[in-house]
Amino acid sequence: MTTDRTLAEQLDGPRFDGLPAGIDALPDEQKQVLADALRHARRRQAAALQESADSALSHIPFFIRPAVRKAVGL
C-alpha cells in the first residue's frame, strides 16, 4: 500500500459499515486500483465543480464578484 488513503478510508462516512463483501474479498492490489480510481474521479469532480462555479461567476458584474464569492464560500 502507498501512503495515500486506502479505499476504506476514502469511503468512511457517517453511515459507513465497512467495505461490501465483494470488494473486501479483492486482493489488496485491486483495492488500491479502486482507491486510485476513486481519488482521481473525485479530483475530476472537484475541478468540474470549480469550473462551473467560475463560469457562473462570469455572469456577475466584476466589481461585486468578491462579495459573491465570500457569500457562497468560494
MARPASE-412148 format. One record per residue: x, y, z of N, C-alpha, C in turn; residue in three letters; residue number from 1. Coordinates in Angstrom, 2 decimals. Layout:
BEGIN
n.xx|n.yy|n.zz|ca.xx|ca.yy|ca.zz|c.xx|c.yy|c.zz|vexfi|martor
X|Y|Z|X|Y|Z|X|Y|Z|ALA|NUM
...
This chain:
BEGIN
n.xx|n.yy|n.zz|ca.xx|ca.yy|ca.zz|c.xx|c.yy|c.zz|vexfi|martor
0.83|-1.18|0.00|0.00|0.00|0.00|0.88|1.25|0.00|MET|1
0.34|2.30|-0.59|1.06|3.56|-0.60|0.65|4.38|0.61|THR|2
1.20|5.57|0.71|0.83|6.44|1.82|-0.50|7.14|1.54|THR|3
-1.05|6.99|0.31|-2.35|7.55|0.00|-3.43|6.85|0.83|ASP|4
-4.58|7.49|0.93|-5.68|6.92|1.70|-6.17|5.63|1.04|ARG|5
-6.48|4.66|1.86|-6.99|3.40|1.35|-8.45|3.57|0.92|THR|6
-8.97|2.57|0.27|-10.35|2.61|-0.19|-11.31|2.75|0.99|LEU|7
-11.08|2.00|2.04|-11.95|2.08|3.22|-11.90|3.47|3.84|ALA|8
-10.73|4.08|3.89|-10.61|5.43|4.45|-11.34|6.45|3.60|GLU|9
-11.29|6.28|2.27|-11.97|7.21|1.38|-13.48|7.09|1.50|GLN|10
-13.98|5.89|1.76|-15.41|5.66|1.84|-15.97|5.87|3.24|LEU|11
-15.09|6.05|4.20|-15.51|6.21|5.58|-16.40|7.44|5.71|ASP|12
-17.57|7.25|6.23|-18.51|8.34|6.40|-19.39|8.07|7.60|GLY|13
-20.39|8.90|7.80|-21.23|8.73|8.99|-22.00|7.41|9.01|PRO|14
-22.29|6.82|7.85|-23.04|5.58|7.82|-22.21|4.42|7.26|ARG|15
-20.91|4.54|7.28|-20.03|3.53|6.70|-19.97|2.30|7.60|PHE|16
-20.30|1.15|7.02|-20.30|-0.11|7.77|-19.20|-1.05|7.29|ASP|17
-18.22|-0.54|6.60|-17.17|-1.37|6.06|-17.38|-1.62|4.57|GLY|18
-16.37|-2.16|3.95|-16.47|-2.44|2.52|-17.47|-3.55|2.26|LEU|19
-18.18|-3.47|1.13|-19.06|-4.60|0.76|-18.23|-5.87|0.62|PRO|20
-18.85|-7.01|0.87|-18.13|-8.29|0.87|-17.39|-8.54|-0.44|ALA|21
-18.00|-8.22|-1.56|-17.36|-8.45|-2.85|-16.09|-7.64|-3.03|GLY|22
-16.11|-6.41|-2.56|-14.92|-5.55|-2.67|-13.90|-5.96|-1.62|ILE|23
-14.36|-6.29|-0.43|-13.45|-6.68|0.63|-12.69|-7.96|0.28|ASP|24
-13.29|-8.80|-0.56|-12.65|-10.07|-0.95|-11.56|-9.87|-2.00|ALA|25
-11.50|-8.70|-2.60|-10.48|-8.46|-3.63|-9.08|-8.43|-3.03|LEU|26
-8.08|-8.76|-3.85|-6.70|-8.62|-3.37|-6.37|-7.14|-3.10|PRO|27
-5.39|-6.92|-2.26|-5.00|-5.55|-1.90|-4.65|-4.72|-3.13|ASP|28
-4.02|-5.32|-4.12|-3.63|-4.58|-5.32|-4.86|-4.04|-6.04|GLU|29
-5.92|-4.84|-6.11|-7.14|-4.40|-6.78|-7.87|-3.34|-5.95|GLN|30
-7.81|-3.47|-4.65|-8.40|-2.44|-3.79|-7.66|-1.11|-4.00|LYS|31
-6.35|-1.19|-4.18|-5.58|0.03|-4.40|-5.94|0.65|-5.75|GLN|32
-6.17|-0.18|-6.76|-6.60|0.32|-8.07|-7.93|1.06|-7.93|VAL|33
-8.87|0.47|-7.19|-10.16|1.12|-6.95|-9.98|2.43|-6.17|LEU|34
-9.13|2.41|-5.17|-8.88|3.62|-4.37|-8.30|4.72|-5.25|ALA|35
-7.36|4.37|-6.12|-6.77|5.36|-7.04|-7.81|5.91|-7.99|ASP|36
-8.67|5.02|-8.52|-9.72|5.46|-9.45|-10.69|6.41|-8.75|ALA|37
-11.05|6.09|-7.52|-11.96|6.94|-6.76|-11.33|8.30|-6.49|LEU|38
-10.06|8.30|-6.11|-9.34|9.55|-5.84|-9.29|10.42|-7.09|ARG|39
-8.97|9.82|-8.24|-8.91|10.59|-9.49|-10.29|11.11|-9.89|HIS|40
-11.32|10.29|-9.70|-12.68|10.72|-10.03|-13.10|11.90|-9.17|ALA|41
-12.75|11.85|-7.90|-13.11|12.96|-7.01|-12.36|14.23|-7.37|ARG|42
-11.11|14.08|-7.80|-10.36|15.27|-8.23|-10.97|15.86|-9.49|ARG|43
-11.36|15.00|-10.44|-12.01|15.50|-11.66|-13.33|16.18|-11.31|ARG|44
-14.08|15.59|-10.39|-15.34|16.18|-9.97|-15.11|17.55|-9.33|GLN|45
-14.13|17.65|-8.47|-13.83|18.92|-7.82|-13.42|19.98|-8.85|ALA|46
-12.63|19.57|-9.84|-12.22|20.51|-10.89|-13.43|20.96|-11.70|ALA|47
-14.33|20.03|-12.02|-15.53|20.37|-12.78|-16.43|21.31|-11.98|ALA|48
-16.56|21.06|-10.69|-17.37|21.95|-9.85|-16.75|23.34|-9.76|LEU|49
-15.44|23.41|-9.66|-14.77|24.71|-9.61|-14.96|25.45|-10.93|GLN|50
-14.84|24.74|-12.03|-15.04|25.35|-13.35|-16.47|25.87|-13.49|GLU|51
-17.43|25.11|-13.00|-18.83|25.52|-13.05|-19.06|26.78|-12.21|SER|52
-18.47|26.81|-11.03|-18.61|27.97|-10.16|-17.99|29.20|-10.82|ALA|53
-16.83|29.04|-11.41|-16.18|30.16|-12.09|-17.01|30.64|-13.27|ASP|54
-17.58|29.69|-13.99|-18.44|30.05|-15.13|-19.67|30.81|-14.66|SER|55
-20.27|30.35|-13.57|-21.44|31.03|-13.04|-21.08|32.45|-12.59|ALA|56
-19.92|32.61|-12.01|-19.49|33.93|-11.54|-19.22|34.89|-12.70|LEU|57
-18.97|34.35|-13.88|-18.69|35.24|-15.01|-19.93|36.05|-15.40|SER|58
-21.11|35.64|-14.90|-22.34|36.37|-15.18|-22.61|37.46|-14.14|HIS|59
-21.78|37.51|-13.13|-21.90|38.51|-12.07|-20.98|39.68|-12.42|ILE|60
-21.46|40.91|-12.24|-20.58|42.05|-12.51|-19.26|41.94|-11.73|PRO|61
-18.18|42.29|-12.41|-16.83|42.11|-11.87|-16.65|42.72|-10.48|PHE|62
-17.18|43.91|-10.27|-16.91|44.61|-9.02|-17.59|44.00|-7.81|PHE|63
-18.62|43.15|-7.99|-19.24|42.52|-6.82|-18.89|41.04|-6.70|ILE|64
-18.07|40.53|-7.61|-17.69|39.11|-7.54|-17.03|38.72|-6.22|ARG|65
-16.10|39.55|-5.68|-15.50|39.16|-4.39|-16.55|38.97|-3.28|PRO|66
-17.54|39.84|-3.24|-18.59|39.72|-2.22|-19.41|38.45|-2.44|ALA|67
-19.72|38.16|-3.70|-20.50|36.96|-4.02|-19.69|35.72|-3.68|VAL|68
-18.40|35.71|-4.03|-17.53|34.57|-3.70|-17.54|34.33|-2.19|ARG|69
-17.41|35.41|-1.43|-17.38|35.26|0.03|-18.72|34.76|0.55|LYS|70
-19.81|35.26|-0.02|-21.15|34.86|0.44|-21.44|33.39|0.17|ALA|71
-20.93|32.87|-0.95|-21.21|31.47|-1.28|-20.08|30.54|-0.87|VAL|72
-19.04|31.07|-0.28|-17.97|30.23|0.25|-16.96|29.75|-0.77|GLY|73
-16.70|30.52|-1.79|-15.71|30.12|-2.80|-14.37|30.75|-2.54|LEU|74
